Amino acid sequence: MFVLWKYHTGLKEADEINALARSWGGVDYTKFEGGIYSSEWFWAKVLHVIREDKAVREQAWSWVEHCDWIPAMLVGDTDPLKLKRSRCAAGHKAMWHESFGGLPQEEFLVRLDPLLAGVKERLFEETATCDILVGTLNEKWAIKLGLPTIVAVGAGAFDAHLGALGAEIAPYQLSKVMGTSTCDMLIAPAGEVGDQPVAGICGQVDGSIVPGMVGMEAGQSAFGDIYAWFRDLLMWPIDNVLPGIAGLDEPAIEKIRKDSADRMIARLSEAAEKIHPGESSLLALDWLNGRRTPDANLNLKGAIMGLTLGTDAPAIFRALVEATAFGSRMIMERFVNEGVRIDGVIALGGVAKKSPLVMQIVSNVLDKPIRVARSEQAVALGTAMAAAVVAGVHKTIPEAQAAMGGGFETEYHPDPAMVRIYAELYEQYKRFGDFVEGETLC
């Protein structure tokens, strides 16, 4: 039984973790998680599940990340006390840090909830970066996959972080996975970043992306999901009114439904591209699934202001696209304001590949060129790079990137005129956000 990463029902547990970390008198275990723990992460999920499900609480002996379970299964050793735990997962999600001696102290966990007593001793202390060998393929899986048992299996990591490898992330290059949500990643030499906490992000972990580099993660809880939500909103009459119209049989209705859904975002994008920024008076917030970064608050909701009787669907769609771009700028500015420079931006993922409108608006809002990775499957490519190091084909991740990288297919450049307009709209976005967040907290 696995809990999906976007699972947000542990909001109460995350709030309790944050409150205790600040008040218990010991180490603030959230400080390398950006200072705010999220319901999307390890301890909030574990605590929520054992509180809500007695059967799981009584029978679960340990807890394992999916990216740790798969390598363990492939080599045939799934003993939770022996299997290698991902540095990426442990550091970004489970409050693991070398300066803590590993995971949070038992005293902290028990104060959080006595139900957590003894859980830590059935977890782990050591972690492994993605270039570490776990073992070789066991006979069962060798037969299933049609591979020899000499195939090396490496330690796991998260998809976005491996995607950053595939997109040829380098120090101080912001790598943005732009899909249903976003994951924004930076790497920097440990000697330059050190252990100074970067506030409001989703963790900084030595070796979580590239071994020997501090990996820093941020992201937006919804990105492409926002565009899909608006498409589905507009599909409501087709799904619910069209079937009741006389003279249309089911095949015809299904064809209209499918063609409409397939074409909706493309047509919205064509119309939205003709709207001048700020022309519609609309302003939106991209918090439809809460806010992950900066300063995680998954209780927040999205909002739109400036609606009039003349507002049409393309104008709303453009405002939503601009909101996602403003959210991206909030992340970039947080890194810079915390003393971590950004020398360039790399994009990968479905939105980066499919939507020139979105990418040009993001470039204008960030006032940065954006290079789009050529690889259609950057996550798979990054995984292959890590595997090549594990198997000894290349000595280091950077060497594997240099030998296996696919380069970049497109580069978007900011339009100076649009940059000036969006700088003003961005200030309005921040004021709107402060107002909505203030009302949410009331």
C-alpha positions as CSV (number, residue, x, y, z in Angstrom):
1,M,0.0,0.0,0.0
2,F,1.6,3.3,-1.2
3,V,0.5,6.8,-0.4
4,L,0.6,9.2,-3.3
5,W,3.0,12.1,-3.1
6,K,0.2,14.7,-3.7
7,Y,-1.8,13.3,-0.7
8,H,-2.8,16.4,1.3
9,T,-4.9,15.0,4.1
10,G,-2.1,15.2,6.6
11,L,-2.5,19.0,6.9
12,K,-3.2,18.8,10.6
13,E,-0.2,16.6,11.2
14,A,2.1,18.9,9.2
15,D,0.9,21.9,11.3
16,E,1.6,19.9,14.5
17,I,5.2,19.1,13.2
18,N,5.8,22.8,12.5
19,A,4.5,23.9,15.8
20,L,6.5,21.4,17.8
21,A,9.7,22.0,15.9
22,R,9.6,25.6,16.9
23,S,8.5,25.1,20.5
24,W,10.0,21.9,22.0
25,G,13.3,23.5,22.9
26,G,15.5,21.2,20.9
27,V,16.7,21.2,17.3
28,D,14.3,22.6,14.7
29,Y,14.2,19.6,12.4
30,T,12.4,21.7,9.7
31,K,15.3,24.1,9.2
32,F,16.8,22.2,6.2
33,E,13.3,21.7,4.8
34,G,12.8,25.4,4.3
35,G,11.6,25.9,7.8
36,I,8.0,24.7,7.0
37,Y,7.1,21.0,6.9
38,S,4.5,19.9,4.3
39,S,1.6,17.5,4.4
40,E,3.0,16.0,1.2
41,W,6.0,14.6,3.1
42,F,7.0,11.5,5.0
43,W,6.2,12.1,8.7
44,A,2.9,13.9,8.1
45,K,1.7,11.0,6.0
46,V,3.0,8.3,8.4
47,L,1.3,10.0,11.4
48,H,-1.9,10.6,9.6
49,V,-2.2,7.0,8.4
50,I,-1.5,5.4,11.8
51,R,-4.0,7.8,13.5
52,E,-6.7,7.0,10.9
53,D,-6.2,3.3,10.2
54,K,-6.0,1.0,13.2
55,A,-5.2,-2.1,11.1
56,V,-2.2,-0.4,9.4
57,R,-1.0,1.0,12.7
58,E,-1.1,-2.5,14.4
59,Q,0.5,-4.4,11.5
60,A,2.9,-1.9,9.8
61,W,6.5,-2.6,11.0
62,S,8.3,0.0,9.1
63,W,7.8,2.6,6.3
64,V,9.6,2.7,3.0
65,E,9.7,5.3,0.1
66,H,8.6,3.9,-3.2
67,C,12.0,4.8,-4.8
68,D,13.7,2.6,-2.1
69,W,11.3,-0.3,-2.4
70,I,11.8,-0.8,-6.1
71,P,15.6,-1.3,-6.0
72,A,15.3,-3.5,-2.9
73,M,12.7,-5.7,-4.7
74,L,14.9,-5.9,-7.8
75,V,17.9,-7.2,-5.9
76,G,15.7,-9.4,-3.7
77,D,16.4,-7.9,-0.2
78,T,13.4,-6.0,1.1
79,D,14.4,-6.1,4.8
80,P,13.6,-2.5,5.9
81,L,16.7,-2.6,8.2
82,K,19.0,-3.5,5.3
83,L,17.7,-1.9,2.2
84,K,19.4,1.3,1.0
85,R,17.5,4.5,1.6
86,S,17.6,7.3,-0.9
87,R,19.5,10.4,0.3
88,C,17.1,12.4,-2.0
89,A,13.9,11.1,-0.3
90,A,15.2,11.1,3.2
91,G,16.7,14.6,3.1
92,H,13.9,16.4,1.3
93,K,10.9,14.6,2.9
94,A,11.9,12.9,6.2
95,M,13.9,15.6,7.9
96,W,17.1,13.5,7.6
97,H,20.3,15.5,7.9
98,E,23.9,14.5,8.8
99,S,24.1,17.3,11.4
100,F,21.1,15.7,13.2
101,G,22.8,12.3,13.2
102,G,20.1,11.2,10.7
103,L,16.4,11.4,11.5
104,P,14.7,13.4,14.2
105,Q,15.3,12.2,17.8
106,E,12.9,9.7,19.4
107,E,12.0,12.3,22.0
108,F,10.8,14.7,19.3
109,L,8.7,12.0,17.6
110,V,7.1,10.8,20.8
111,R,6.2,14.3,21.8
112,L,4.6,14.7,18.4
113,D,2.5,11.6,19.1
114,P,3.2,8.6,21.4
115,L,2.0,6.4,18.4
116,L,5.4,7.1,16.8
117,A,7.3,5.5,19.7
118,G,9.8,2.9,18.3
119,V,9.2,3.8,14.7
120,K,12.6,5.5,14.2
121,E,14.5,2.4,15.3
122,R,12.8,0.4,12.5
123,L,13.8,3.0,9.9
124,F,17.4,4.0,9.0
125,E,20.4,6.2,9.8
126,E,22.5,6.0,6.6
127,T,21.4,7.1,3.2
128,A,22.7,6.6,-0.4
129,T,23.1,8.9,-3.3
130,C,21.9,7.9,-6.8
131,D,25.4,6.7,-7.8
132,I,25.6,4.0,-5.2
133,L,25.3,0.3,-6.0
134,V,22.4,-1.5,-4.2
135,G,23.2,-4.9,-5.7
136,T,22.6,-6.9,-8.8
137,L,19.3,-8.2,-10.3
138,N,18.0,-11.2,-8.6
139,E,17.0,-14.3,-10.6
140,K,13.3,-13.8,-10.3
141,W,13.4,-10.3,-11.8
142,A,16.1,-11.2,-14.3
143,I,13.7,-13.8,-15.8
144,K,10.8,-11.4,-15.7
145,L,12.7,-8.6,-17.5
146,G,14.8,-10.8,-19.8
147,L,18.1,-9.5,-18.4
148,P,21.1,-11.2,-16.9
149,T,21.7,-11.3,-13.2
150,I,24.9,-9.2,-13.6
151,V,22.8,-6.1,-14.2
152,A,23.7,-3.5,-11.5
153,V,20.9,-1.8,-9.5
154,G,21.5,1.6,-8.1
155,A,20.0,3.5,-5.2
156,G,16.7,5.3,-5.9
157,A,15.9,9.0,-6.2
158,F,12.8,11.1,-7.1
159,D,11.8,11.4,-10.7
160,A,12.1,15.2,-10.8
161,H,15.6,15.1,-9.4
162,L,16.7,12.5,-11.9
163,G,15.0,14.5,-14.6
164,A,17.2,17.4,-13.7
165,L,20.2,15.2,-14.4
166,G,18.8,14.3,-17.8
167,A,18.2,17.9,-18.6
168,E,21.9,18.6,-17.8
169,I,21.5,20.6,-14.6
170,A,24.7,22.4,-13.6
171,P,25.6,24.6,-10.6
172,Y,23.3,27.6,-10.3
173,Q,21.1,26.6,-13.3
174,L,17.5,26.5,-12.1
175,S,16.0,23.3,-13.5
176,K,12.2,23.5,-13.8
177,V,10.1,20.3,-14.3
178,M,7.0,21.9,-15.8
179,G,4.1,19.5,-15.8
180,T,0.9,19.1,-13.8
181,S,2.9,20.8,-11.0
182,T,6.4,22.0,-11.0
183,C,9.6,21.0,-9.3
184,D,12.3,23.6,-9.3
185,M,15.9,22.5,-8.5
186,L,19.3,24.1,-8.0
187,I,22.6,22.6,-7.2
188,A,25.6,24.3,-5.7
189,P,29.0,23.3,-4.3
190,A,28.7,22.5,-0.6
191,G,31.6,24.9,0.1
192,E,29.7,27.8,-1.4
193,V,26.2,27.1,0.2
194,G,27.3,25.3,3.3
195,D,24.7,24.6,6.1
196,Q,23.1,28.0,6.0
197,P,19.3,27.2,5.8
198,V,17.5,28.6,2.8
199,A,14.1,29.6,4.1
200,G,10.8,28.7,2.5
201,I,11.9,26.0,0.0
202,C,11.4,22.2,0.0
203,G,14.8,21.2,1.4
204,Q,18.5,21.4,0.8
205,V,20.3,18.1,0.9
206,D,24.0,17.3,0.2
207,G,24.0,14.9,-2.7
208,S,20.2,14.7,-3.4
209,I,20.6,15.5,-7.1
210,V,24.3,15.4,-7.9
211,P,26.7,13.7,-5.4
212,G,29.0,16.3,-3.9
213,M,26.6,19.1,-4.6
214,V,23.9,20.5,-2.3
215,G,20.6,19.9,-4.0
216,M,17.9,22.5,-3.3
217,E,14.2,21.9,-4.2
218,A,11.2,24.2,-4.6
219,G,8.0,24.0,-6.7
220,Q,4.4,24.8,-7.3
221,S,1.6,22.6,-6.2
222,A,-0.3,23.1,-9.4
223,F,0.9,24.3,-12.8
224,G,-0.5,22.3,-15.8
225,D,-3.2,21.1,-13.4
226,I,-4.6,24.6,-13.4
227,Y,-4.9,24.7,-17.2
228,A,-6.6,21.2,-17.1
229,W,-9.0,22.4,-14.4
230,F,-10.1,25.3,-16.5
231,R,-10.5,23.0,-19.5
232,D,-12.7,20.7,-17.5
233,L,-14.7,23.6,-16.2
234,L,-15.5,24.7,-19.8
235,M,-16.3,21.0,-20.6
236,W,-19.2,20.9,-18.1
237,P,-22.0,21.8,-20.6
238,I,-20.6,19.3,-23.1
239,D,-20.5,16.6,-20.5
240,N,-23.8,17.4,-18.9
241,V,-26.0,19.3,-21.4
242,L,-25.1,17.8,-24.7
243,P,-26.3,14.2,-23.9
244,G,-29.9,15.6,-23.4
245,I,-30.1,17.1,-26.8
246,A,-32.4,15.2,-29.2
247,G,-31.0,14.0,-32.4
248,L,-27.5,13.2,-31.2
249,D,-26.6,9.6,-30.7
250,E,-23.9,8.4,-28.3
251,P,-21.1,8.1,-30.9
252,A,-21.7,11.6,-32.0
253,I,-21.7,12.9,-28.5
254,E,-18.5,11.1,-27.6
255,K,-16.8,12.5,-30.8
256,I,-17.8,16.0,-29.8
257,R,-16.7,15.4,-26.2
258,K,-13.3,14.0,-27.3
259,D,-12.6,16.6,-30.0
260,S,-13.6,19.4,-27.7
261,A,-11.3,18.2,-24.8
262,D,-8.4,17.6,-27.2
263,R,-8.6,21.1,-28.8
264,M,-9.7,23.2,-25.9
265,I,-6.3,24.3,-24.5
266,A,-4.8,24.8,-28.0
267,R,-7.7,27.1,-29.0
268,L,-7.6,28.9,-25.7
269,S,-3.9,29.5,-26.2
270,E,-4.4,30.8,-29.7
271,A,-6.9,33.4,-28.4
272,A,-5.0,34.2,-25.2
273,E,-1.8,34.9,-27.2
274,K,-3.6,37.9,-28.9
275,I,-4.5,39.5,-25.5
276,H,-2.1,42.2,-24.4
277,P,-0.8,41.7,-20.8
278,G,-2.9,43.8,-18.4
279,E,-5.5,44.6,-21.0
280,S,-8.2,42.5,-19.4
281,S,-7.8,43.8,-15.8
282,L,-7.7,40.2,-14.6
283,L,-5.3,38.9,-12.0
284,A,-5.2,35.3,-10.7
285,L,-3.5,33.4,-7.9
286,D,-2.0,30.0,-8.7
287,W,-2.9,28.4,-5.4
288,L,-5.6,26.0,-6.6
289,N,-3.8,23.2,-4.9
290,G,-2.3,25.2,-2.1
291,R,1.2,26.8,-2.2
292,R,4.3,24.6,-2.0
293,T,7.0,27.3,-2.4
294,P,7.9,29.8,-1.1
295,D,6.7,29.1,2.4
296,A,4.5,26.0,2.1
297,N,0.8,26.6,3.0
298,L,-1.4,24.0,1.5
299,N,-4.5,25.5,3.2
300,L,-4.5,28.4,0.6
301,K,-6.9,28.5,-2.3
302,G,-6.7,30.1,-5.7
303,A,-8.5,33.4,-6.6
304,I,-9.3,35.6,-9.6
305,M,-9.9,39.3,-9.4
306,G,-11.0,41.9,-11.9
307,L,-13.9,40.0,-13.5
308,T,-16.4,42.0,-15.5
309,L,-19.4,41.2,-17.7
310,G,-17.0,41.5,-20.7
311,T,-14.6,38.9,-19.4
312,D,-14.3,35.9,-21.7
313,A,-12.7,32.4,-21.4
314,P,-9.4,33.3,-23.2
315,A,-8.8,36.2,-20.9
316,I,-9.3,34.0,-17.8
317,F,-7.0,31.4,-19.3
318,R,-4.3,34.0,-19.9
319,A,-4.6,35.3,-16.4
320,L,-4.2,31.7,-15.1
321,V,-1.1,31.2,-17.2
322,E,0.3,34.5,-15.9
323,A,-0.4,33.4,-12.4
324,T,1.6,30.3,-12.8
325,A,4.5,32.4,-14.2
326,F,4.2,34.8,-11.2
327,G,4.4,31.8,-8.9
328,S,7.6,30.7,-10.7
329,R,9.1,34.2,-10.1
330,M,8.2,34.0,-6.4
331,I,10.4,30.9,-6.2
332,M,13.3,32.4,-8.2
333,E,13.3,35.5,-6.1
334,R,13.3,33.5,-2.9
335,F,16.5,31.7,-3.9
336,V,18.1,35.0,-4.8
337,N,17.0,36.8,-1.7
338,E,18.4,33.9,0.4
339,G,21.8,34.4,-1.2
340,V,21.6,31.6,-3.9
341,R,22.3,33.1,-7.3
342,I,20.6,31.8,-10.5
343,D,22.7,32.0,-13.6
344,G,20.2,30.4,-16.0
345,V,17.0,28.4,-16.4
346,I,16.5,24.9,-17.9
347,A,13.0,23.6,-18.5
348,L,11.7,20.1,-19.0
349,G,8.4,18.3,-18.9
350,G,5.1,18.3,-20.8
351,V,4.3,22.0,-20.6
352,A,7.8,23.0,-21.5
353,K,7.5,20.9,-24.7
354,K,4.0,21.7,-25.7
355,S,3.2,25.3,-24.9
356,P,5.1,28.2,-26.5
357,L,2.6,30.6,-25.0
358,V,3.3,29.5,-21.4
359,M,7.1,29.3,-21.9
360,Q,7.3,32.8,-23.5
361,I,5.2,34.3,-20.7
362,V,7.3,32.6,-18.0
363,S,10.5,33.9,-19.8
364,N,9.0,37.4,-19.8
365,V,8.0,37.2,-16.1
366,L,11.3,35.8,-14.9
367,D,13.3,38.1,-17.3
368,K,15.5,35.1,-18.0
369,P,16.2,33.1,-21.1
370,I,14.9,29.5,-20.8
371,R,16.5,26.5,-22.5
372,V,14.2,23.6,-23.1
373,A,15.8,20.1,-22.8
374,R,15.7,18.2,-26.1
375,S,15.1,14.8,-24.5
376,E,11.5,13.6,-24.6
377,Q,12.1,11.5,-21.5
378,A,14.5,13.5,-19.4
379,V,13.7,11.5,-16.2
380,A,14.5,8.2,-18.0
381,L,17.6,9.8,-19.4
382,G,18.8,11.0,-16.0
383,T,18.1,7.6,-14.5
384,A,20.2,6.1,-17.2
385,M,23.0,8.5,-16.4
386,A,22.9,7.5,-12.8
387,A,22.8,3.8,-13.7
388,A,25.8,4.3,-16.0
389,V,27.8,5.5,-13.0
390,V,26.5,2.7,-10.8
391,A,27.6,0.2,-13.4
392,G,31.0,1.8,-13.9
393,V,30.5,3.0,-17.5
394,H,31.2,6.6,-16.3
395,K,33.0,7.7,-13.2
396,T,30.8,10.6,-12.1
397,I,27.4,12.0,-12.8
398,P,28.8,15.1,-14.6
399,E,30.9,12.8,-16.8
400,A,27.7,10.8,-17.6
401,Q,25.8,14.1,-18.4
402,A,28.6,15.2,-20.7
403,A,28.6,11.9,-22.6
404,M,24.9,11.1,-22.6
405,G,23.1,14.5,-22.6
406,G,20.8,15.5,-25.5
407,G,21.3,19.2,-25.3
408,F,18.5,21.7,-25.8
409,E,16.0,22.1,-28.6
410,T,14.5,25.6,-28.0
411,E,15.5,28.7,-26.1
412,Y,13.0,31.4,-25.1
413,H,14.2,35.0,-24.6
414,P,12.4,37.7,-22.6
415,D,10.8,40.6,-24.6
416,P,12.0,43.8,-22.9
417,A,8.7,45.5,-23.4
418,M,6.8,42.6,-21.8
419,V,9.3,42.4,-19.0
420,R,8.4,45.9,-17.9
421,I,4.7,45.3,-18.0
422,Y,5.0,42.0,-16.1
423,A,7.2,43.6,-13.5
424,E,4.2,45.9,-12.6
425,L,1.7,43.1,-12.7
426,Y,3.9,40.9,-10.6
427,E,3.8,43.6,-7.8
428,Q,0.0,43.5,-8.0
429,Y,0.1,39.7,-7.8
430,K,2.1,39.9,-4.6
431,R,-0.3,42.4,-3.0
432,F,-3.3,40.3,-4.1
433,G,-1.6,37.2,-2.6
434,D,-0.9,39.0,0.7
435,F,-4.5,40.0,0.9
436,V,-5.9,36.6,0.2
437,E,-3.5,34.9,2.5
438,G,-4.3,37.3,5.2
439,E,-8.0,36.7,4.8
440,T,-7.4,32.9,4.8
441,L,-5.6,33.1,8.1
442,C,-8.4,35.2,9.8
